[in-house]
Amino acid sequence: MFIEGGQVISAVLDCARGNRGAAEAVYASLAVDRGLQALMPYLSKFIFDQINKSLSNLNILLATMRLTKCILVNPNLEEESYLQQLLPPILTCIVHSKLCSSPFLDHWSLRDFSSTLIPIVFAEYGELYSHMKPRVTKTLYDALCGSKTKKKALTTQYGAIVGISAMGPLSVQSVLLPLMKPLFIRYHKILAQNITEIHSVEKKYEIMTIKRTEAQNCVGALQSALGIYLRAQSVPALSKALLLQEHLEILYGAAEAAGESVIPWTPACDRSSHLNLFI
């Protein structure tokens, strides 16, 4: 099935409108079609432009990221020359503070989906471009930590956490693990905040609902990151690289700060070099 540029645009827009029947056939073909290479300049520019001009349209953003994934997984395409146009939209859909018209919409799924594209890019081009992973890591780290004078939005922090988690347990260990204790403390403080501390009576309930939802999602993302890190201990090649013994104190600190956690693990009572895993 040969696809024209106009069909791609129609598929993205149809998917965004909820008319997924015809769109699914185009998406499926995009992932395997052998004749798309000539469209790569057009498709990469379309993705870049569409993300930049649609930051309040969640459906279009998700549909465009689906298009991006189809391009990345198509074994018949050479995307190398277009990575500079493809990576920024992916990162935007992970860490941008506002990706929809209402904070009550499910922008979390867009961030989750977009984060799954990072390991796809790394698997294909990570060794060829050794600077790529450090640059993406720094972008996500900055999105999580902000500056000394200004913290990033909780939505941005969530995106950074799931983005780093998607990069694998070694990235979780080097970037997230040292930050987990202060992050858990920060998020639990928001969850425990009294609603009366918001002075605007009219807006206080809505504000606190949004903030608590954002904080809870951040806690969940951190807990999932812990799960990724701990599950890796059962993989012999990874367990050697993870050097659990050297990170036990940081790990115990994160566990203590996490409080009541849904991650089904508990540190060993003798604080030895192993953890009792129940996953």
Sequence and secondary structure as in RCSB ss.txt:
>XXXX:A:sequence
MFIEGGQVISAVLDCARGNRGAAEAVYASLAVDRGLQALMPYLSKFIFDQINKSLSNLNILLATMRLTKCILVNP
NLEEESYLQQLLPPILTCIVHSKLCSSPFLDHWSLRDFSSTLIPIVFAEYGELYSHMKPRVTKTLYDALCGSKTK
KKALTTQYGAIVGISAMGPLSVQSVLLPLMKPLFIRYHKILAQNITEIHSVEKKYEIMTIKRTEAQNCVGALQSA
LGIYLRAQSVPALSKALLLQEHLEILYGAAEAAGESVIPWTPACDRSSHLNLFI
>XXXX:A:secstr
    HHHHHHHHHHHHHT HHHHHHHHHHHTT SS GGGHHHHHHHHHHHHHH TT HHHHHHHHHHHHHHHH T
T   GGGHHHHHHHHHHHHH S  SS TTS HHHHHHHHHTHHHHHHHHHTTT TTHHHHHHHHHHHHHH  SS 
   HHHHHHHHHHHHHT HHHIIIIIGGGHHHHHHHHHHHHH  GGG   TTTHHHHHHHHHHHHHHHHHHHHHH
HHHHHHGGGSHHHHHHH GGGGHHHHHHHHHHH S  S EEE TT  S EEE  
